[in-house]
Each structure stands twice: as structure tokens, then as C-alpha cells.
Amino acid sequence: METFGEYIRQLRINAGLPIRKIAAQLDIDASLLGRIERNERQASREMISGIARIFEQDEQELLKKYLSDRIAYKIINEDADIDVLKVAEKKVAYLKSKIK
């Protein structure tokens, strides 16, 4: 198990690319990418496509990693357990059915 930031860092290291090159391709500051890799900041949704393209990753799989991090960080400091996620899963299904 790893965070989105850790996953991105590993992709970059495995590709042998410096942080500044990836940041330039994403049109962001290298320090921001470093903070994302260290889980001090969260990536934006817009970065997912660029990261997928740069590292030749499946965008939907990358999106899953990104969204799961966002959810985890939202509830990490709450007094919540797996039951909250089960209720949220049902609520997502309900809300999606209302949209269609």
C-alpha cells in the first residue's frame, strides 16, 4: 500500500527522471511536485492526465489512486471506521442514480 505521492515518486525514480523535468512537463513548480511526492500537498485533478501521459500509465487507475488518497485524507482525523465508507459507497450509488 502506498500513497499517490509515493507512487508518483516511484514512477519518477524508476524512469530516472529528475523532479524538475517532470514538474516542467506538468507546468508546475518543482517544489510543488516535491511536496506532492512527500504527501505534504495533494495533486490537483488536472495533473492526473499529465502524469498518466508522462509515465504511460492508465489514467483511470491513476485516478483511483488519487481519489482514494483524497477520501483517506478527508476522514483520517475523524472518528470514523469502515462502516462510514460502506455508507458512503451506498450514497455514491444513490447520488449517481439521481443524476442519470
Buried (B, 14 or more C-beta within 10 A) or exposed (E): EEBBBBBBBEBBEEEEBEBEEBBEEBEBEBEBBBBBBEBEBBBEEEBBEBBBEBBEBEEEEBBEBBEEBEEEEEEEEEEEEEEEEEEBEEEEEEEEEEEE
